[in-house]
Amino acid sequence: MALTNVEKIKLVTLLGWPAKVLDINSTSYNSTIFSRINSIDSDIEPLVDEYVEKIEELDSRLSGAISRSGVKRIDDIEFFGSDGNGSSEFSVLRTERKRLLKELASILDIALGMGVSNSNMVNIVV
């Protein structure tokens, strides 16, 4: 089953590219990305879906982590969740998200775009 246009847009925006990268009438159009997204092998599609689901789950966990954050100490500003080595829940989740995005990009043979962030705050579809 081929990806829908919405799924294709989700993929390119997760990878840090503008949604219009797939629109041949746009100045953002990229023929390489267009070709690779439109020719995803049906054997690879379940793997791509799995990665997207994992990334979305991390985005959800990051949103939850925001609601649990708070300042623990004012003089040196220390956030709750720090394990003493500077590895807060945020940094662990962001690192895992970045790793999954790199692997997804590798599977699709598409470079990460400039819009890739360590947070879930940049995934805006135009």
Secondary structure, DSSP 8 states (H G I E B T S, - for coil): ----HHHHHHHHHHTT--GGGG-TTSTT--HHHHHHHHT--TTTHHHHHHHHHHHHHHHHHHHHHHHH--EEETTTTEETT--SSS--HHHHHHHHHHHHHHHHHHHHT----TT--SSSTT----
